[in-house]
Amino acid sequence: MYNCPNCSGNLSFDIESQMLMCEYCKTKLDPYEYQKTQDAEERDDFGVTVFTCPQCGGEVMTTNVTAAGFCMYCGASTILDSRMSKEKRPKHIIPFTQTKKDCQKAYSHLVKRALFAPGEFRDPQFLDRFRGIYMPYWIYDLKLRGTLRLKGEHSYRRGDYKITDHYRLTGEVDASYEGLNYDASSSFDDTVASCIAPFKADTFKPFTPSMLCGFYADSPDVDSSVYSDSLQEMLYDDTIDRISGVPEFRDKGMQAPGEKKLENIGLRMESEKPECAFLPVWFLTYRKGDRVAYAVMNGSTGKITADLPVDEKKYVFGSLLLALPIFAVLALLFTITGHAALMCSSITALVSLALYMVGVSEISDKDSRANDIGYRFTKDPSGNVFRHNGADNLGKTGSSGISGYWKLIPLVLALILVGLKPAMAFLTDEGTITFYTIYGVISMLLLIAVIALIETMAETEMAKKGIFLHTLGSLIAVIISAVILVFNPVSDLWFYGGSILSAIGVMLTLIGMIRKYNILATRPLPTFYDRKGGNDSAN
């Protein structure tokens, strides 16, 4: 804790003045001068109070003695247990320049555009739960050198001949990159970190612990070598992008190798030892049941991202208000035949199944943190790199637990279409194949493919949850539409009745899609396997 030299009150970092300010007498002090008078000796570590959440094991550090009213990782309202600790001193820091009011204003503007967001997201008390936290980042200074080697092709016609000229494109490269930053905390999802990037290197300042006053900080637990491949891929993409704009290379039909490796184009990456930095982030947690949603803002640039679930009641009511006038206009301007109505409804069902498939895939990736490199390779307290539980299963296809039911569908369809009317299923009375018959058969084949993909995409429990019930509506809609279109009954009542049933089925699937979206807009409660919760009293 840093005390005011005048009244011994608590000092905190004031964002507007970029000074330390006493909460009581409003004395302002330079954070660097104040630190020098208190601790003239340069040290490799600094003392902090570490708060540990007893529910998820999440840890935050602070130079103050007051714990946050809730855990910013799991959203639990609890009194966090604390201990004293010595932490390795980072090299750089970017002080907060965006105030809490700036953060609340930006978030409110974001929520206003989300018409179907839950009403509690606009509650002033909810917005007051934003917390400032310094997230650890690795800072890389890189050099890219070597003789660039690429191939080029240029084709043209001369009379009856097509002539292709082949080129060997070379050039010397000597480039430098400074201040590239990747988050060094496994608790900070890489996908979230990328949404609020970048942090500008020209705003870095030397670290001093006094700048943490009034804020929290997380400790680095991701090894700097984890991002080596990502850095090389970034340099490769940047090089190809810049070179492709050079006329001499562009005009010769420059071709980039398929594999993104620097050695494939004759370049090498040289790196100095990465340095750790604390970078400012505003953090808000929304918890519902066993899921959490985050709102995160770059405390330097003001760039914000948020997980925004959808209120089901608001969505259904708003959709009905929009659908009624559209239906009225279409009914007045167009005459829709029974065949066309049924085909449109079945197309809608197929599209809804495809969209549902995309949602299931994204949920699997998000819950398994398949795209979070830092989470997959985390350092334990002794400095060893290990894979989090479940990381070995990333990228492997799973089973939805209902595969037996799905595999019966092709057999049932075959019995309906072939067994009942084998001679007439694909032919009209005139003996010719109709457009609607072809569409019916193709739609069933697409249905089988989509169902198989949905099952394959479901790799986590939340992705699997409710798949059968959510897709049943559109499944029945496609089957009914396909059977009616293939058999082509005389009465139009079959077609209009099938359209109505299909619309009801699609509505059920759309409700399932909203529920899947709400799962996608939240995250599973974090569990820090390498940290103890509650009674952690280690020094």
C-alpha positions as CSV (number, residue, x, y, z in Angstrom):
1,M,0.0,0.0,0.0
2,Y,1.3,3.5,-0.9
3,N,0.5,6.2,1.6
4,C,0.3,9.9,1.2
5,P,3.3,11.7,2.7
6,N,1.1,14.5,3.9
7,C,-1.9,12.7,5.6
8,S,-1.0,9.0,5.3
9,G,-4.1,8.5,3.1
10,N,-4.3,5.9,0.4
11,L,-2.7,6.8,-2.9
12,S,-4.1,5.7,-6.3
13,F,-3.1,6.4,-9.8
14,D,-5.3,9.2,-11.3
15,I,-5.8,8.6,-15.0
16,E,-6.7,12.1,-16.0
17,S,-3.6,13.7,-14.5
18,Q,-1.3,10.6,-14.9
19,M,-0.2,11.2,-11.3
20,L,-0.6,9.5,-7.9
21,M,-3.3,11.2,-6.0
22,C,-4.4,11.0,-2.4
23,E,-8.0,10.0,-1.9
24,Y,-8.4,12.3,1.0
25,C,-6.2,15.5,0.7
26,K,-5.9,15.3,-3.2
27,T,-2.2,15.6,-3.1
28,K,-0.6,14.7,-6.4
29,L,2.8,13.0,-6.7
30,D,4.9,11.9,-9.7
31,P,4.8,8.1,-9.7
32,Y,8.5,7.9,-10.6
33,E,9.7,10.4,-8.1
34,Y,7.6,9.0,-5.3
35,Q,8.9,5.5,-6.0
36,K,12.5,6.7,-6.0
37,T,12.2,8.3,-2.6
38,Q,10.7,5.2,-1.2
39,D,12.9,2.6,-2.8
40,A,16.2,3.9,-4.3
41,E,17.5,0.4,-4.8
42,E,16.7,-1.1,-8.2
43,R,15.1,-4.6,-7.6
44,D,14.0,-7.4,-9.9
45,D,10.8,-8.0,-7.9
46,F,8.2,-6.0,-6.1
47,G,5.8,-6.7,-3.3
48,V,2.1,-7.1,-3.9
49,T,-1.0,-8.5,-2.2
50,V,-2.4,-11.5,-4.2
51,F,-6.1,-12.2,-4.0
52,T,-7.3,-15.7,-4.8
53,C,-10.9,-16.5,-5.7
54,P,-12.1,-19.5,-3.6
55,Q,-14.5,-20.6,-6.4
56,C,-12.4,-20.6,-9.5
57,G,-8.9,-20.2,-8.2
58,G,-8.3,-17.0,-10.3
59,E,-5.6,-14.7,-8.9
60,V,-5.2,-10.9,-9.2
61,M,-2.4,-8.8,-7.7
62,T,-2.6,-5.3,-6.3
63,T,-0.5,-2.9,-4.3
64,N,-3.6,-1.9,-2.3
65,V,-5.1,-3.9,0.6
66,T,-8.7,-3.8,-0.5
67,A,-10.1,-6.8,-2.4
68,A,-12.4,-6.5,-5.4
69,G,-16.1,-7.0,-4.5
70,F,-16.3,-9.9,-7.0
71,C,-14.0,-12.1,-9.0
72,M,-13.4,-10.6,-12.4
73,Y,-12.9,-14.1,-14.0
74,C,-15.9,-16.0,-12.7
75,G,-18.1,-13.2,-11.5
76,A,-18.6,-14.7,-8.1
77,S,-19.5,-12.2,-5.4
78,T,-17.2,-13.2,-2.6
79,I,-14.5,-11.9,-0.2
80,L,-11.3,-13.0,-1.8
81,D,-8.6,-14.6,0.4
82,S,-5.2,-12.8,0.2
83,R,-1.6,-13.4,0.8
84,M,1.6,-11.4,0.4
85,S,3.9,-12.2,-2.5
86,K,7.0,-11.2,-4.4
87,E,6.5,-11.0,-8.1
88,K,9.0,-10.6,-10.9
89,R,9.2,-7.0,-12.0
90,P,8.0,-6.4,-15.6
91,K,10.1,-4.1,-17.9
92,H,7.4,-1.8,-19.3
93,I,4.0,-0.6,-18.5
94,I,1.3,1.4,-20.4
95,P,-0.7,3.5,-17.9
96,F,-4.4,3.7,-18.2
97,T,-5.5,6.7,-20.3
98,Q,-9.2,5.7,-20.6
99,T,-11.2,6.4,-17.4
100,K,-13.9,4.2,-15.9
101,K,-16.5,6.7,-17.2
102,D,-15.1,6.4,-20.7
103,C,-15.3,2.7,-20.4
104,Q,-18.9,2.8,-19.2
105,K,-19.9,5.2,-22.0
106,A,-18.4,3.1,-24.7
107,Y,-20.1,0.0,-23.4
108,S,-23.5,1.7,-23.1
109,H,-23.1,2.8,-26.7
110,L,-22.4,-0.8,-27.7
111,V,-25.4,-2.2,-25.8
112,K,-27.7,0.4,-27.3
113,R,-27.1,-1.1,-30.7
114,A,-27.8,-4.6,-29.4
115,L,-31.6,-4.3,-29.5
116,F,-32.2,-7.8,-28.0
117,A,-29.6,-7.6,-25.2
118,P,-30.9,-8.4,-21.7
119,G,-32.2,-5.3,-19.8
120,E,-29.8,-5.8,-16.9
121,F,-26.9,-4.9,-19.2
122,R,-28.1,-1.3,-19.1
123,D,-28.3,-1.2,-15.3
124,P,-26.0,1.6,-13.9
125,Q,-25.1,-0.8,-11.0
126,F,-24.0,-3.4,-13.5
127,L,-21.8,-0.9,-15.3
128,D,-20.2,0.1,-12.0
129,R,-18.6,-3.4,-11.9
130,F,-15.9,-2.5,-14.4
131,R,-12.5,-3.1,-12.9
132,G,-9.1,-2.0,-14.2
133,I,-6.6,-4.7,-14.5
134,Y,-3.0,-4.8,-15.9
135,M,-2.7,-7.9,-18.1
136,P,0.9,-9.3,-18.6
137,Y,2.1,-9.3,-22.2
138,W,5.3,-10.5,-23.9
139,I,6.9,-7.7,-25.9
140,Y,9.0,-8.9,-28.9
141,D,11.6,-6.9,-30.9
142,L,12.3,-8.8,-34.1
143,K,14.5,-8.5,-37.2
144,L,13.8,-10.2,-40.5
145,R,16.8,-10.8,-42.7
146,G,17.9,-12.9,-45.7
147,T,17.6,-13.1,-49.5
148,L,14.0,-13.3,-50.5
149,R,13.3,-16.1,-53.1
150,L,10.0,-16.4,-54.9
151,K,8.7,-17.7,-58.1
152,G,6.6,-15.9,-60.7
153,E,4.6,-16.8,-63.8
154,H,3.2,-14.7,-66.6
155,S,1.1,-16.2,-69.4
156,Y,0.0,-14.7,-72.7
157,R,-1.2,-15.9,-76.1
158,R,0.6,-15.5,-79.4
159,G,-1.4,-16.8,-82.3
160,D,-2.5,-20.4,-81.5
161,Y,0.0,-20.8,-78.7
162,K,-0.2,-20.0,-75.0
163,I,3.2,-19.0,-73.7
164,T,4.2,-18.9,-70.0
165,D,7.2,-17.1,-68.8
166,H,8.7,-18.4,-65.5
167,Y,10.6,-16.0,-63.3
168,R,12.9,-16.3,-60.2
169,L,12.3,-13.3,-58.0
170,T,14.9,-12.3,-55.5
171,G,15.7,-9.4,-53.2
172,E,17.5,-8.6,-50.0
173,V,15.4,-8.1,-46.9
174,D,16.5,-6.3,-43.7
175,A,13.5,-5.3,-41.7
176,S,12.8,-4.7,-38.0
177,Y,9.6,-5.0,-35.9
178,E,9.4,-3.4,-32.5
179,G,6.9,-3.7,-29.7
180,L,4.9,-6.7,-31.0
181,N,2.8,-7.9,-28.0
182,Y,1.1,-11.2,-27.1
183,D,-0.7,-11.8,-23.9
184,A,1.2,-13.8,-21.3
185,S,-1.8,-14.8,-19.1
186,S,-3.6,-18.1,-19.7
187,S,-6.7,-16.6,-18.1
188,F,-7.0,-14.0,-20.8
189,D,-8.4,-15.6,-23.9
190,D,-6.3,-14.9,-27.0
191,T,-9.5,-14.3,-29.1
192,V,-10.6,-11.6,-26.7
193,A,-7.1,-10.1,-26.5
194,S,-6.9,-9.9,-30.4
195,C,-10.3,-8.0,-30.4
196,I,-8.8,-5.1,-28.4
197,A,-5.4,-5.1,-30.0
198,P,-3.1,-3.4,-30.8
199,F,-1.3,-1.7,-27.9
200,K,1.1,0.9,-29.4
201,A,4.8,0.5,-28.7
202,D,5.4,4.3,-28.5
203,T,3.2,4.5,-25.4
204,F,5.4,2.1,-23.3
205,K,6.9,3.5,-20.1
206,P,9.4,2.1,-17.6
207,F,7.6,0.0,-15.0
208,T,7.1,1.3,-11.5
209,P,4.9,-0.5,-8.9
210,S,3.2,2.8,-7.9
211,M,1.3,2.9,-11.2
212,L,-0.6,-0.2,-10.0
213,C,-2.2,1.8,-7.2
214,G,-6.0,1.5,-7.5
215,F,-5.8,-1.3,-10.1
216,Y,-5.2,-5.0,-10.2
217,A,-2.7,-7.1,-12.2
218,D,-2.5,-10.6,-13.4
219,S,0.8,-12.6,-13.3
220,P,2.4,-14.1,-16.5
221,D,2.0,-17.9,-16.7
222,V,2.5,-18.4,-20.5
223,D,6.1,-19.0,-21.7
224,S,7.3,-16.5,-24.3
225,S,8.3,-19.3,-26.7
226,V,4.7,-20.4,-27.1
227,Y,4.1,-17.6,-29.7
228,S,7.1,-18.4,-31.8
229,D,5.1,-20.0,-34.7
230,S,2.5,-17.2,-34.5
231,L,5.3,-14.6,-34.8
232,Q,6.8,-16.3,-37.8
233,E,3.4,-16.6,-39.5
234,M,2.7,-12.9,-38.9
235,L,6.1,-11.9,-40.4
236,Y,5.5,-14.2,-43.4
237,D,2.0,-12.7,-44.1
238,D,3.3,-9.1,-43.6
239,T,6.3,-9.8,-46.0
240,I,4.1,-11.3,-48.7
241,D,1.6,-8.5,-48.4
242,R,4.2,-5.8,-48.7
243,I,6.1,-7.5,-51.5
244,S,2.9,-8.1,-53.5
245,G,2.5,-4.3,-53.7
246,V,5.9,-3.9,-55.4
247,P,5.3,-3.4,-59.2
248,E,8.4,-5.5,-60.2
249,F,7.1,-8.5,-58.3
250,R,3.4,-8.0,-59.0
251,D,3.8,-7.7,-62.7
252,K,5.8,-10.9,-62.9
253,G,3.0,-12.9,-61.3
254,M,4.5,-13.5,-57.9
255,Q,3.5,-16.7,-56.3
256,A,3.7,-17.4,-52.6
257,P,4.5,-20.9,-51.3
258,G,1.5,-22.8,-49.8
259,E,3.2,-23.4,-46.5
260,K,3.6,-20.3,-44.4
261,K,7.3,-20.7,-43.3
262,L,9.9,-18.0,-43.5
263,E,12.6,-20.5,-44.6
264,N,10.5,-21.3,-47.7
265,I,11.0,-17.8,-49.0
266,G,14.7,-17.6,-47.9
267,L,14.2,-15.4,-44.7
268,R,15.1,-15.9,-41.1
269,M,13.7,-14.3,-37.9
270,E,16.1,-12.9,-35.3
271,S,14.7,-12.2,-31.9
272,E,16.0,-10.5,-28.8
273,K,15.0,-11.8,-25.5
274,P,11.3,-11.0,-25.0
275,E,10.4,-8.6,-22.2
276,C,7.3,-8.6,-20.0
277,A,5.0,-5.6,-19.8
278,F,1.8,-4.7,-18.0
279,L,-0.8,-3.3,-20.4
280,P,-4.2,-1.7,-19.3
281,V,-7.5,-3.5,-19.7
282,W,-11.0,-2.7,-18.3
283,F,-12.8,-5.9,-17.4
284,L,-16.5,-6.6,-16.7
285,T,-18.0,-10.0,-15.9
286,Y,-21.6,-11.1,-16.4
287,R,-22.5,-14.4,-14.8
288,K,-25.6,-16.5,-15.4
289,G,-25.7,-20.0,-14.0
290,D,-22.5,-21.9,-14.9
291,R,-21.7,-19.5,-17.8
292,V,-19.9,-16.1,-17.9
293,A,-19.8,-13.3,-20.4
294,Y,-17.0,-10.7,-20.6
295,A,-16.8,-7.0,-21.7
296,V,-13.2,-5.9,-22.2
297,M,-11.8,-2.6,-23.3
298,N,-8.3,-1.5,-24.2
299,G,-7.4,0.9,-21.4
300,S,-5.1,2.9,-23.7
301,T,-6.9,3.1,-27.1
302,G,-10.6,2.7,-26.0
303,K,-11.2,-0.3,-28.3
304,I,-14.0,-2.4,-26.8
305,T,-15.4,-5.9,-27.3
306,A,-18.3,-7.6,-25.4
307,D,-20.1,-10.9,-25.2
308,L,-23.8,-9.9,-25.6
309,P,-26.4,-12.7,-25.1
310,V,-29.9,-12.3,-26.6
311,D,-33.2,-12.0,-24.6
312,E,-35.4,-14.8,-26.1
313,K,-38.7,-12.9,-25.3
314,K,-37.4,-9.7,-26.9
315,Y,-36.2,-11.6,-30.0
316,V,-39.4,-13.5,-30.6
317,F,-41.6,-10.4,-30.1
318,G,-39.3,-8.3,-32.3
319,S,-39.3,-11.0,-35.0
320,L,-43.1,-11.2,-35.1
321,L,-43.4,-7.4,-35.4
322,L,-41.0,-7.6,-38.4
323,A,-42.5,-10.7,-40.0
324,L,-46.2,-9.5,-40.1
325,P,-45.7,-6.5,-42.3
326,I,-43.3,-8.4,-44.6
327,F,-45.9,-11.2,-45.0
328,A,-48.6,-8.7,-45.7
329,V,-46.6,-7.0,-48.4
330,L,-45.7,-10.3,-50.1
331,A,-49.3,-11.5,-50.0
332,L,-50.5,-8.4,-51.7
333,L,-47.8,-8.2,-54.4
334,F,-47.2,-11.8,-55.3
335,T,-49.2,-15.0,-55.9
336,I,-47.2,-18.0,-54.5
337,T,-48.1,-21.5,-55.7
338,G,-48.2,-24.4,-53.4
339,H,-45.1,-25.9,-54.9
340,A,-43.1,-22.7,-54.6
341,A,-44.3,-22.2,-51.0
342,L,-43.3,-25.7,-49.9
343,M,-40.0,-25.4,-51.6
344,C,-39.2,-22.1,-50.0
345,S,-40.1,-23.4,-46.6
346,S,-37.8,-26.4,-47.1
347,I,-35.0,-24.2,-48.3
348,T,-35.4,-22.1,-45.1
349,A,-35.2,-25.3,-43.0
350,L,-32.0,-26.4,-44.7
351,V,-30.5,-22.9,-44.2
352,S,-31.5,-23.0,-40.5
353,L,-29.8,-26.4,-40.1
354,A,-26.7,-25.1,-41.8
355,L,-26.6,-22.0,-39.5
356,Y,-27.1,-24.2,-36.5
357,M,-24.2,-26.3,-37.6
358,V,-22.0,-23.3,-37.7
359,G,-23.1,-22.3,-34.2
360,V,-22.3,-25.8,-32.8
361,S,-18.8,-25.7,-34.3
362,E,-18.1,-22.3,-32.8
363,I,-19.3,-23.4,-29.4
364,S,-17.0,-26.4,-29.5
365,D,-14.0,-24.2,-30.4
366,K,-14.9,-21.6,-27.8
367,D,-15.5,-24.0,-24.9
368,S,-12.4,-26.0,-25.6
369,R,-10.4,-22.8,-26.3
370,A,-9.1,-24.4,-29.4
371,N,-7.8,-21.1,-30.7
372,D,-6.3,-19.9,-27.4
373,I,-2.6,-20.8,-27.7
374,G,-1.7,-19.2,-24.4
375,Y,-4.2,-21.4,-22.5
376,R,-3.1,-24.6,-24.2
377,F,0.5,-24.1,-23.2
378,T,0.8,-22.7,-19.7
379,K,3.6,-22.4,-17.2
380,D,3.2,-24.0,-13.8
381,P,4.6,-22.3,-10.7
382,S,8.0,-24.0,-11.2
383,G,8.3,-22.6,-14.7
384,N,7.5,-25.8,-16.6
385,V,5.2,-25.7,-19.6
386,F,2.3,-28.0,-19.5
387,R,-0.9,-28.6,-21.5
388,H,-4.2,-27.8,-19.8
389,N,-6.7,-30.6,-19.2
390,G,-8.5,-31.4,-22.4
391,A,-5.9,-29.7,-24.6
392,D,-4.8,-33.0,-26.1
393,N,-8.3,-33.5,-27.4
394,L,-8.4,-30.2,-29.3
395,G,-9.2,-30.6,-33.0
396,K,-10.5,-34.2,-32.5
397,T,-14.0,-34.9,-33.6
398,G,-16.4,-36.0,-30.9
399,S,-19.7,-37.8,-30.8
400,S,-23.0,-36.2,-29.9
401,G,-24.2,-39.3,-28.0
402,I,-27.2,-39.6,-30.4
403,S,-25.4,-40.9,-33.5
404,G,-27.5,-44.1,-33.4
405,Y,-30.7,-42.0,-34.0
406,W,-29.1,-40.0,-36.9
407,K,-27.9,-43.2,-38.7
408,L,-31.5,-44.5,-38.9
409,I,-32.7,-41.4,-40.9
410,P,-31.3,-42.5,-44.3
411,L,-32.9,-45.9,-43.9
412,V,-36.3,-44.3,-43.0
413,L,-36.1,-42.0,-46.0
414,A,-35.2,-44.8,-48.3
415,L,-38.2,-46.9,-47.1
416,I,-40.5,-43.9,-47.6
417,L,-39.3,-43.0,-51.1
418,V,-38.4,-46.3,-52.5
419,G,-40.6,-48.9,-50.7
420,L,-44.0,-47.1,-51.0
421,K,-43.9,-46.0,-54.5
422,P,-40.8,-47.3,-56.3
423,A,-42.1,-46.9,-59.8
424,M,-43.5,-43.4,-59.5
425,A,-41.3,-41.7,-57.0
426,F,-39.1,-39.9,-59.6
427,L,-41.5,-39.7,-62.5
428,T,-44.6,-37.7,-63.4
429,D,-47.6,-39.2,-65.2
430,E,-45.9,-38.2,-68.5
431,G,-42.8,-40.1,-67.5
432,T,-40.5,-37.1,-67.1
433,I,-38.5,-36.0,-64.2
434,T,-39.8,-32.7,-62.7
435,F,-37.8,-29.9,-61.2
436,Y,-39.6,-30.3,-57.8
437,T,-38.9,-34.0,-57.8
438,I,-35.2,-33.4,-58.3
439,Y,-35.2,-30.7,-55.6
440,G,-36.9,-33.1,-53.2
441,V,-34.3,-35.8,-53.7
442,I,-31.4,-33.3,-53.5
443,S,-32.8,-31.7,-50.3
444,M,-32.9,-35.1,-48.5
445,L,-29.3,-35.8,-49.5
446,L,-28.3,-32.3,-48.2
447,L,-30.2,-33.0,-45.0
448,I,-28.2,-36.2,-44.4
449,A,-25.0,-34.3,-45.0
450,V,-25.9,-31.5,-42.7
451,I,-26.9,-33.8,-39.9
452,A,-23.7,-35.7,-40.2
453,L,-21.7,-32.5,-40.0
454,I,-23.6,-31.2,-36.9
455,E,-22.8,-34.5,-35.1
456,T,-19.1,-34.2,-36.1
457,M,-18.9,-30.6,-34.9
458,A,-20.3,-31.3,-31.4
459,E,-17.1,-31.8,-29.4
460,T,-18.0,-30.3,-26.1
461,E,-20.9,-30.9,-23.7
462,M,-22.5,-27.5,-24.2
463,A,-22.3,-28.0,-28.0
464,K,-24.0,-31.4,-27.7
465,K,-26.7,-30.1,-25.4
466,G,-30.2,-30.2,-27.0
467,I,-29.0,-30.9,-30.5
468,F,-31.7,-33.5,-31.2
469,L,-34.6,-31.3,-30.0
470,H,-33.3,-28.1,-31.6
471,T,-32.9,-29.7,-35.1
472,L,-36.0,-31.9,-34.9
473,G,-38.2,-29.1,-36.2
474,S,-36.2,-28.4,-39.4
475,L,-35.6,-32.1,-39.8
476,I,-39.3,-32.8,-40.0
477,A,-39.8,-29.8,-42.2
478,V,-37.3,-31.0,-44.8
479,I,-38.7,-34.6,-44.7
480,I,-42.3,-33.5,-45.1
481,S,-41.4,-31.1,-47.9
482,A,-39.3,-33.6,-49.8
483,V,-41.9,-36.4,-49.6
484,I,-44.7,-34.1,-50.8
485,L,-42.6,-32.7,-53.6
486,V,-41.4,-36.2,-54.8
487,F,-44.9,-37.7,-54.7
488,N,-46.5,-34.5,-56.2
489,P,-50.2,-35.0,-55.0
490,V,-53.0,-33.5,-57.0
491,S,-54.5,-31.4,-54.3
492,D,-52.8,-28.1,-53.3
493,L,-53.9,-28.6,-49.7
494,W,-50.9,-31.0,-49.3
495,F,-48.5,-28.3,-50.4
496,Y,-50.0,-25.5,-48.3
497,G,-50.4,-27.8,-45.3
498,G,-46.8,-28.9,-45.6
499,S,-45.7,-25.3,-45.8
500,I,-47.4,-24.5,-42.5
501,L,-45.9,-27.5,-40.8
502,S,-42.5,-26.6,-42.2
503,A,-42.8,-23.1,-40.9
504,I,-43.6,-24.3,-37.4
505,G,-40.6,-26.7,-37.6
506,V,-38.3,-24.0,-38.7
507,M,-39.5,-21.7,-35.8
508,L,-38.6,-24.5,-33.3
509,T,-35.1,-24.7,-34.8
510,L,-34.7,-20.9,-34.8
511,I,-35.5,-20.9,-31.1
512,G,-32.8,-23.6,-30.6
513,M,-30.4,-21.4,-32.6
514,I,-31.0,-18.5,-30.2
515,R,-30.3,-20.7,-27.3
516,K,-27.1,-21.9,-28.9
517,Y,-26.2,-18.3,-29.7
518,N,-26.6,-17.4,-26.0
519,I,-24.2,-20.3,-25.2
520,L,-21.8,-19.0,-27.8
521,A,-22.1,-15.5,-26.3
522,T,-20.9,-16.8,-22.9
523,R,-18.1,-19.0,-21.7
524,P,-17.7,-21.9,-19.3
525,L,-16.8,-20.9,-15.8
526,P,-13.0,-20.7,-15.6
527,T,-11.1,-23.2,-13.6
528,F,-7.4,-22.6,-12.8
529,Y,-6.0,-26.1,-12.5
530,D,-2.6,-24.9,-11.2
531,R,-3.9,-22.6,-8.6
532,K,-5.5,-23.2,-5.2
533,G,-8.6,-21.5,-4.2
534,G,-9.8,-20.3,-0.8
535,N,-7.2,-21.2,1.8
536,D,-4.1,-20.6,-0.2
537,S,-1.6,-19.2,2.3
538,A,1.6,-19.8,0.5
539,N,4.2,-17.1,0.7
